[in-house]
Amino acid sequence: MLKKRPHTTVILAMSADGKIADFERSPARFGSKNDKIHLEQQIAASDAVILGAGTLRAYGTTLTITQATLLQQRISDNKQPQPVHIVISHSANLDPDIKFFQQPVKRWLLTTSIGAYFWQERQEFDQVLIFETVKGEIDLVNALEYLASLEISRLAILGGGNLVASFLESDLIDELWLTICPLILGGSIAPSPVNGTGFLADFAPKLQLLEVSTIEQEIFIRYCLKRDPEVTLISTNINND
């Protein structure tokens, strides 16, 4: 049973009808400058961020901290200017020439033994982490326990919907920050914040509303998951300011 792991926060922007991208899965750039500021603040408060390979393929980059006050705060807290950026992928089928590999961040790959094969002798990732179940899938539980042992106490989950679904199915999410943006994307195949097979209503994860705010045309909503009290986090005193 998982006893110690990072505090995890999903941070996503979505359309008013609950889509995180259009039906072509184009990069979701519909969030405003206020949403980008919010996202950067949440990343700055984290020790590491994790994103799925599909999200990285769509954007080709990750978001780095650029606000001077946020960078100074991390330095004051004896942290590196940028959190570790972890890409999670079973196959690790990524283009080594994308801009992500030139950005000034520490890059880790969380994958399987199959996914690690191409990258282990290369320089693009600072670490290649292999956590694998007996069925050859990524072992999220043991991976998060390992991250906890490295003093990663706050982990930001930046998508996509399949990754969020996997974390929810394993009961590994603590909070969600959702930005509702003023547009409707529609489409039966357009991705949502949580993909996968879904949950029956009686067994769905339950949320508690923590705060709501509006900035211009966007709504920022923060939820927490109603947790099993047996789960122990590294840090239970979380400052979200």
Residue pairs with C-beta under 8 A, 6 or more apart in sequence:
1 230
2 141
2 144
2 145
2 172
2 231
3 145
3 231
3 232
4 145
4 148
4 232
4 233
4 234
5 144
5 145
5 147
5 148
5 172
5 231
5 233
5 234
6 47
6 48
6 144
6 147
6 148
6 152
6 153
6 154
6 155
6 233
6 234
7 153
7 154
7 155
7 174
7 175
7 233
7 234
7 235
7 238
8 144
8 155
8 156
8 157
8 167
8 172
8 173
8 174
8 175
9 42
9 46
9 154
9 155
9 156
9 157
9 173
9 174
9 175
9 176
9 177
10 157
10 159
10 164
10 167
10 173
10 175
10 176
10 177
10 178
10 193
11 39
11 42
11 43
11 156
11 157
11 158
11 176
11 177
12 20
12 158
12 159
12 164
12 176
12 177
12 178
12 179
12 193
13 20
13 28
13 30
13 31
13 35
13 39
13 178
13 179
13 181
14 20
14 178
14 179
14 180
14 181
14 192
14 193
15 30
15 180
15 181
15 183
15 184
15 185
16 180
16 181
16 182
16 183
16 184
17 184
17 185
17 186
18 192
18 193
19 185
19 186
19 187
19 190
19 191
19 192
20 28
20 159
20 160
20 161
20 191
20 192
20 193
21 27
21 28
21 58
21 160
21 185
21 190
21 191
22 28
22 185
22 187
22 190
23 185
23 186
23 187
23 188
23 189
23 190
25 54
25 58
25 190
25 191
26 58
27 58
27 59
28 58
30 181
30 183
31 39
31 179
31 181
31 218
32 181
32 215
32 216
32 217
32 218
34 215
34 216
34 218
35 179
35 181
35 218
35 220
36 63
37 67
38 177
38 179
38 220
39 63
40 63
40 65
40 66
40 67
40 70
41 67
41 70
42 156
42 177
43 49
43 63
43 65
43 83
43 156
44 65
44 67
44 70
44 71
44 73
44 74
44 83
45 154
45 156
45 239
45 240
46 83
46 154
46 155
46 156
47 79
47 83
47 84
47 151
47 152
47 153
47 154
47 155
48 83
48 84
48 85
48 86
48 108
48 147
48 152
48 154
48 155
48 156
49 62
49 83
49 84
49 85
49 86
49 155
49 156
49 157
49 158
50 86
50 87
50 88
50 110
50 155
50 156
50 157
50 158
50 163
51 62
51 85
51 86
51 87
51 88
51 157
51 158
51 159
51 160
51 163
52 87
52 88
52 89
52 159
52 160
52 162
52 163
53 87
53 88
53 89
53 91
53 92
53 93
53 94
54 160
54 162
55 158
55 159
55 160
55 163
56 62
56 87
56 94
56 98
56 100
57 94
57 95
57 98
60 98
60 99
60 100
61 98
61 99
61 100
61 103
62 85
62 100
62 103
62 105
62 158
63 158
64 82
64 103
64 104
64 105
65 71
65 74
65 81
65 82
71 81
74 80
74 81
75 81
80 106
81 104
82 104
82 105
82 106
83 105
83 156
84 105
84 106
84 107
84 108
84 152
85 103
85 105
85 106
85 107
85 108
86 107
86 108
86 109
86 110
86 129
87 94
87 107
87 108
87 109
87 110
87 125
88 109
88 110
88 111
88 138
88 163
89 109
89 110
89 111
89 115
90 111
90 112
90 114
90 115
90 137
90 138
91 111
91 114
91 115
92 109
92 111
92 115
92 116
92 118
92 119
93 115
96 122
96 124
100 107
101 107
101 124
106 126
107 124
107 125
107 126
108 125
108 126
108 127
108 128
108 129
109 115
109 116
109 119
109 125
109 127
109 128
109 129
110 129
110 131
110 138
110 143
111 119
111 128
111 129
111 130
111 138
112 130
112 132
112 136
112 137
112 138
113 130
113 132
114 136
116 128
116 130
119 125
119 128
120 128
129 143
129 146
131 138
131 139
131 140
131 142
131 143
131 146
132 138
132 139
133 139
138 166
140 166
140 167
140 170
140 172
141 170
141 172
144 155
144 172
147 155
148 234
151 234
153 233
153 234
153 235
154 235
154 238
157 163
157 164
157 167
157 173
159 193
160 191
160 195
161 191
161 192
161 193
161 194
161 195
161 196
162 195
162 196
164 173
164 193
164 194
164 195
165 194
165 195
165 196
165 197
166 196
167 173
168 194
168 196
168 199
168 205
169 196
171 205
171 225
171 228
171 231
173 205
173 225
174 224
174 225
174 227
174 233
175 210
175 222
175 223
175 224
175 225
176 193
176 207
176 221
176 222
176 223
176 224
176 225
177 220
177 221
177 222
178 193
178 220
178 221
178 222
178 223
179 218
179 219
179 220
179 221
180 218
180 219
180 221
181 217
181 218
182 217
182 218
199 205
205 225
205 226
206 225
206 226
207 223
207 224
207 225
207 226
208 223
208 224
208 225
208 226
209 221
209 222
209 223
210 222
210 223
210 224
211 220
211 221
211 222
212 219
212 220
212 221
212 222
213 219
213 220
214 220
222 240
